Amino acid sequence: ADLYDGMGEDGVFVHAGAEEAILNLCLAALSPGDRVVAPLPCYQSLAEIPRSLGCDVRSWPYREVQDGAGGTRWFLDPDELPALAGDRVRLIVLNQPHNPTGALMTRAEFDAVVAFARRTGALLLVDEVYRRLELDPADRLPSVCEAYENGVALDVLSKHAGLAGLRIGWLATRRVDLLDAVAVIKDYNSICASGPSEVLAEVAVRHLDRLVARNRSI
């Protein structure tokens, strides 16, 4: 919880990796027919689990555009959201920094997505598993759980900490009621994460800056 501004312990829920967290959140929050907007391409579970639950999944495509400095960048256009979301969007998905392109929204682009989600009341799930590995830390976006009251941040120790074998991830959100619903699903799934992994994960989080600095240098 201390990794996020203004977040209490009840706003963080540990899972056995990010994959379980995605599954449990979708099972708890989505119903058949719900509109879900997800980037294309994306980590497969972010789109396919909602689709398997009968949701109406709309693809939000990344496009290669000129960056103004003679090069190109991968761009996810916030202006496309209204047409994709319609009037019944339940969940908007982001992945920042993006896998597989490495794209990172500007703060203005990110704020535009948050503002749209707020107007529609949609949940905004941001896969933040590569957060902290930005080429320039000055470009780092705030966690969605800090920026939006209906934002859900997904993180895991596999990427920025380089500790995939621990299988420890988490959801962070101010929507404690949503985490309560996720906990009910988890009772029928893994029940709990590995105790030894949680102990080692606690050690890792206490030294996260050092681990991230090493992995950024690599």
N, C-alpha and C positions, 0 to 999 in steps of 0.2 A: 504493500500500500504506500510505503514511503517513496516509491518510484514516481508517484503521481501527486500533483498539487491538489490538496483538498480532498484526498481519498482516505476513507477509513477502512479498517480491516474487513468490515462487512460488505465492502464494495469489490472485493477480490475473491475469486473462487478458483481454486487450483484443480487442474485436470491432469490426466495421464497423457501429456502432449497436447499440441494444438489441434490435432485431428479429432480427438474426443470432444474437445471444447466446441468445435464447429458443429459436430453431430448433435450434441446435447442442446446447444442453443437453438438450432433449427427445429429440433423436435419439440422444444418448449415454446417457441415463439411463433411458429408458422402453421398454417392450416391450408388444406387444398383450396386452390383458387387465389391465394394471396399473390399479389404482384411483387416480384423481386427483381431488382436491377443489379446486375453484376458485370464487372469489367471483362472484356475479351481481349487477349487471353487472361486467364487467372488460374490460381491453384484450384485444381479440378473440384474439390469438395465444396468450395464456396458457391459454385453454381449447380453442381450435380445433386447434392443432397437436397436443396430446395426443389429441384426438378423432380426428384424421386418421390417427394412428398406431395406431388400434385400441384405445386406452385406454378404460376405463370412467370417464367424467368425470361427477362429481356436482356439481351447482350448490349453492353455499353463499350464500343470499340476504341481501343487505342489506335492513334494514327500518327504517322511520322510527318512532322511539319518543320518548317524552317525555324531556327531558334533566334534569328536576328543577328547572329554573329558569324554568319557564313556556314554554319553547321545545321544539324537537325536534332530534334528531340522527339520523344514519344509523348503524345499529348492526349489527355482524356478531357473532353470538352464539357464543362458544367452546363453550358447552354443546351445540351442535348437531353438533359435530365427530364424536363417537363414532359416532352413527348414520350419518352420511355416509361416514365413513372405513371402517367395518367392520373386519375383521381382516386386510385385505390391502392397506392403503393404501401406495402407493409415494411419492406426491408430494402435498404440501399447498401451495397457492399463496395468497399474500397480496399486496396492493398497498397500501402505506402511505407517505404519505397516498394516499387512494383516488381513482382516476380512474373515473367522472366526478363523484362526490358531494363530494369533498374531505374525506370522513370520515377520522378518525384514531383508532385504538384508544387506550384508556388503557394505561398500563404494565401494570396488572394483567391486562387482557384479552390483551395481547400475550404476557405471561409464561405465561398459561394455554395459549395455542396452542403456545408453545415446549415447555412441559411435556408436552402431549399428543403432539407430534411425537417428543419424546425417549422417551416410553413405548413408542411404536409403532415407533420406528426410521425413521420417514418422513423423506425429504428435505423441507426447508421452503424453498421459493423465495419470496423477497420482492422484488417489483418496487418499488424504492426511488427511482424516477426523479424523484419530486416531493419526496423527502426534502431537508431544508434550506430548503424554502419554506413551512414551517408558519407560520400567523399568529402563534403564540407559540412562539419557539424553545425555551422551557422544556418544551413538550409533546413535543419530538422524542424518538422512540424510538431505542434503540440499533440499529445495523445487525444484521441477523440473523446475519451471519458472526462477529460478536462475541459474540452471545448463545447460539449453538447450534452444536455441533460438526458437525452435518449441515445447517447453514443455508447457503443460497446467496443472496447479494445481487446484484441486477441494478441497474446504474446507467448513466447516459448523460449527456453534456454538453448534451443538447438542451433540458432543462427548467430546472434550477436555474442553469445557466451561460448559458442562452439561445443556445447555439451548435449548433443543429440541423444546420447545413450541414457541420460537420466529420465527421459520421457516425462518432463515436467513443463506444463504450460498453464495458462490462466486466462480468465476473462476478468476485465475490470470495467465497472460501470457504476453510475449513481442509481441505476434502476435495481435496487435491492429486491424488489418484488419479482423481477425477471430472474435474478439469480436464485431466488427461492424456487421458482418453477424449474429452473435448470437442475437444481439439487434433487428434485423429485425424479427427474429423468435419470440422473447419475446413479440413483439408488438401484435402478434396474439395468445399469450398464456396468461400469467398473467398480462401483461402490466407493472406492478410494484409490488414491495413487499409492505407489510403493513408499513405505515409511523410510527406508534407507535413502531412496532417491530424494525425498523431501528434505532430509537432513543435509545431504550434500548440496541440494539446491539452495538451502538457506545460506550455507557457507558461500556459494557462488554469488548470490545476490549481494551479500555484504561486500564482495570484492568485484562487483560488476564493472566498475569503471576501469579497473586494471585488465580484466578479461576483454572488454570491448576494445580498449586501446591496442592490445596485442592483435586481435582479429582484424581491426581496421588497418593496422600496419601491413598485415599479410595481404 
